[in-house]
Amino acid sequence: MIEKTFDAMVIGAGAAGMSAATELARAGYKTAIIERDNIPGGILLQCIHNGFGLHEFKEELTGPEYAERWQCIVSAEGNANLFCDTTVLELQDHDTCKTATCVSPSLGMFTITARVVILATGCRERNRGGVSIPGTRPAGVYTAGLAQRMVNMEGCLPGKNIVIVGSGDIGLIMARRMTWSGCKVHAVVEIQPYPSGLTRNISQCLNDFGIPLYLSHIISSINGRDRIESVDITPLSEGQPDHSRSFKQDCDTLL
C-alpha cells in the first residue's frame, strides 16, 4: 500500500477547504487536500448564479468561477497537493499524528499521514424525515440542493409542477431556476411569519415571476402513491396548524 506523509491534510476541497489549505501552504506546511469529486469546488459547482467573490476578489462571480479562482490559487502553492476523486474510508488517531485510509481509481488504496487534520466536508441538508412532514412516501420529494445539482450539473429536471418548502436563499434561487427551466412553481411555503432569504432574492426570484409565498404555513401532508400528486398547505394560528383552513395544491415535486 502506498503511504504518503504531510504536515497537514484537509478533507474537502470546497471554498473552505481550499482556503484553509492555501493558508497552511503559505505558512510553510506541506498540505494534502482530499476531495471525493473529480474536480475541486464542492457545492460551488452547482451554484451557477452570481454573487460570489465580492469580498475576496472584489468582483461578482458565479459559483463555478469562484471555485476555479480558488483552484488556481491553491494549485500555485508548491506545498499544496490536491487528491481528487479520492474517498477517505477511515481516519485513525495516533499519539503524534492522524492517518487517513483513502481510495481512488488512480492510486487504489493508500494512506495519508499528517500531524493535523482539518475537516471541511460541508453539511447535509435535512431530508423529509428531518422536517417531520406526514403523509405517504411517493417519489418526487427532493432536497433543494439535490434538485440544484440535477438541473445545473446533470441536465435533468426533477419534475414539472413544483412546491418548495422554506424561503431560505437556496429555496428562492431554486424557485427562479425551476421557472427558467420551464417548470411551474406553485408556491413557496415558510413556517416562520417572515421570509428567511435576502430581500433581493424575494424580489428577483419570487415577485418577478409571480410565485406566491405563504408565510406562517406548513406542508401538513404529502399525498400520492407512486409519485407525489399533491400537498396539503396549512396556515398556523398562534403557532398551531389550523386544519380548518388547509388547502390542497397539486404538484409532482416537493423541494
C-alpha positions in Angstrom: 0.0 0.0 0.0 1.3 3.5 -0.9 2.0 5.6 2.1 2.2 9.4 1.9 3.2 11.9 4.7 2.3 15.5 5.0 2.3 18.2 7.7 -1.4 18.7 7.4 -4.4 17.3 5.5 -7.6 19.0 4.6 -10.6 16.8 3.8 -12.9 18.5 1.4 -11.9 20.9 -1.4 -14.8 23.3 -1.4 -14.2 27.0 -0.8 -13.4 26.5 2.9 -11.1 23.6 2.3 -9.1 25.3 -0.5 -8.9 28.5 1.6 -7.6 26.6 4.6 -5.1 24.6 2.5 -3.8 27.8 0.9 -3.1 29.4 4.3 -1.4 26.3 5.5 0.8 26.0 2.4 1.7 29.7 2.6 2.8 29.2 6.2 5.2 26.5 5.0 3.2 23.4 5.8 3.2 20.6 3.3 -0.5 20.0 2.9 -2.7 17.3 1.3 -6.2 18.3 0.1 -8.6 15.3 -0.3 -11.7 15.6 -2.5 -14.2 12.9 -3.3 -15.4 14.5 -6.6 -13.2 14.5 -9.7 -12.7 18.3 -9.5 -12.5 20.7 -6.6 -15.2 23.2 -5.8 -17.8 21.4 -3.7 -21.2 22.9 -3.6 -20.0 25.9 -5.6 -20.0 23.8 -8.8 -23.8 23.6 -8.8 -24.4 27.3 -7.8 -24.4 28.8 -11.3 -25.9 32.1 -10.1 -23.6 35.0 -9.4 -22.9 36.8 -6.1 -19.7 35.1 -5.1 -16.3 36.7 -4.8 -17.3 40.2 -3.9 -15.2 40.2 -0.6 -12.3 38.0 -1.7 -11.8 39.1 -5.3 -13.7 42.4 -5.5 -15.9 41.2 -8.4 -19.1 39.2 -8.8 -18.6 35.6 -9.9 -20.7 32.5 -10.4 -20.1 29.5 -8.1 -18.0 27.6 -10.7 -16.0 30.7 -11.5 -15.3 31.3 -7.8 -14.3 27.7 -7.4 -11.9 27.9 -10.4 -10.2 31.0 -8.9 -9.6 29.1 -5.7 -8.3 26.1 -7.6 -5.8 28.3 -9.4 -4.7 29.8 -6.1 -4.2 26.5 -4.3 -2.5 24.9 -7.3 0.0 27.7 -7.4 1.2 26.8 -3.9 4.1 24.5 -4.0 3.3 23.0 -0.6 -0.3 22.0 -1.5 -1.1 18.7 -3.1 -4.6 18.0 -4.4 -6.0 14.5 -4.4 -9.3 14.5 -6.4 -11.6 11.5 -6.9 -10.4 10.3 -3.6 -12.6 9.0 -0.7 -11.5 8.8 2.9 -12.5 5.4 4.3 -11.1 5.6 7.8 -9.4 8.2 10.0 -7.1 6.9 12.8 -5.8 8.9 15.7 -2.2 8.1 16.8 -0.2 9.8 19.5 1.5 12.4 17.3 -0.3 12.1 14.0 -3.5 11.1 12.2 -3.7 8.6 9.4 -6.4 8.6 6.7 -7.0 5.4 4.7 -8.0 6.5 1.2 -9.1 5.0 -2.1 -9.0 6.4 -5.6 -9.2 5.0 -9.2 -5.6 6.1 -9.9 -3.8 5.2 -6.7 -6.0 2.4 -5.4 -5.9 2.0 -1.6 -3.3 4.3 0.1 -2.7 6.2 3.3 -2.0 9.8 4.1 -0.5 10.6 7.5 -0.3 14.2 8.9 0.1 15.9 12.2 -3.1 18.0 11.7 -6.5 17.2 10.1 -9.0 19.9 9.0 -12.5 18.6 8.2 -14.0 20.8 5.5 -16.7 18.4 4.3 -19.6 20.8 4.5 -23.0 19.9 5.8 -26.0 17.7 4.9 -29.5 19.0 4.1 -32.3 17.9 6.2 -34.5 15.4 4.3 -38.2 14.9 4.5 -37.9 13.0 7.8 -35.9 15.8 9.3 -38.7 18.3 8.8 -41.4 15.9 10.0 -43.9 16.1 7.1 -46.5 13.4 7.5 -48.2 11.5 4.6 -47.3 8.8 2.2 -43.8 8.3 0.8 -44.1 8.7 -3.0 -41.3 9.6 -5.5 -40.8 13.3 -6.2 -39.6 14.6 -2.9 -36.1 16.1 -3.1 -33.8 18.4 -1.1 -33.3 21.7 -2.8 -29.5 21.0 -3.1 -30.1 17.7 -4.9 -32.6 19.4 -7.3 -30.0 22.1 -7.9 -27.3 19.5 -8.8 -29.7 17.6 -11.1 -30.7 20.8 -13.0 -27.3 22.6 -13.1 -24.8 19.8 -13.4 -26.7 16.7 -14.7 -29.1 18.5 -17.1 -32.3 16.8 -15.9 -35.5 18.1 -14.2 -36.8 16.6 -11.0 -40.4 17.4 -12.1 -42.6 20.0 -13.8 -45.0 21.2 -11.1 -43.1 22.3 -8.0 -43.8 23.3 -4.4 -40.9 24.5 -2.3 -40.7 24.2 1.5 -38.7 27.0 3.1 -37.9 30.6 2.0 -34.1 30.5 2.6 -31.9 31.7 -0.3 -31.4 28.2 -1.8 -35.2 27.7 -1.9 -35.7 31.1 -3.5 -33.0 30.6 -6.0 -34.4 27.2 -7.0 -37.8 28.7 -7.5 -36.3 31.0 -10.1 -34.1 28.3 -11.6 -37.0 25.9 -12.0 -39.1 28.6 -13.6 -36.4 29.4 -16.0 -36.2 25.7 -16.9 -39.9 25.7 -17.9 -41.4 24.3 -14.7 -44.4 25.8 -12.8 -43.6 26.8 -9.2 -46.9 26.9 -7.5 -45.9 28.0 -4.0 -43.1 28.6 -1.5 -44.2 27.6 2.0 -42.5 29.1 5.0 -43.2 28.2 8.6 -42.0 31.5 10.0 -44.0 34.7 9.8 -41.2 36.3 7.8 -39.1 35.1 4.9 -35.7 33.6 5.6 -33.9 34.7 2.5 -32.4 38.0 1.3 -34.9 40.7 0.3 -33.3 40.9 -3.1 -34.0 37.2 -3.6 -37.6 37.6 -2.6 -37.9 40.3 -5.2 -35.9 38.7 -8.0 -36.8 35.1 -7.5 -40.5 35.2 -6.4 -42.1 38.6 -7.1 -40.6 38.9 -10.6 -42.3 35.6 -11.6 -45.5 35.9 -9.6 -44.7 33.0 -7.3 -46.8 33.1 -4.1 -45.0 33.0 -0.7 -47.1 31.6 2.1 -45.8 32.8 5.4 -46.8 31.1 8.7 -47.8 28.0 6.7 -46.6 24.4 6.7 -46.9 21.3 4.5 -49.2 19.2 6.6 -49.4 16.2 4.3 -47.8 14.7 1.2 -50.3 12.9 -1.0 -49.7 10.3 -3.7 -48.9 6.7 -4.3 -46.2 6.0 -6.8 -45.5 9.7 -7.4 -46.4 12.8 -5.4 -49.8 14.1 -6.6 -50.4 17.0 -4.2 -49.6 18.5 -0.8 -51.8 20.0 1.9 -50.8 23.5 2.9 -52.0 24.6 6.3 -51.8 28.0 8.0 -50.6 28.4 11.6 -52.7 30.1 14.2 -50.8 31.0 17.3 -48.1 28.5 16.3 -50.6 25.6 15.8 -51.8 24.2 12.5 -55.3 25.4 11.6 -56.6 22.5 9.6 -60.0 24.1 9.0 -58.2 26.5 6.6 -56.0 23.9 4.9 -56.0 23.7 1.1 -54.6 21.2 -1.4 -52.0 22.1 -4.0 -51.5 19.8 -7.0 -47.8 19.1 -7.7 -45.5 16.4 -8.9 -42.4 17.6 -7.0 -41.7 18.9 -3.5 -38.3 20.5 -2.7 
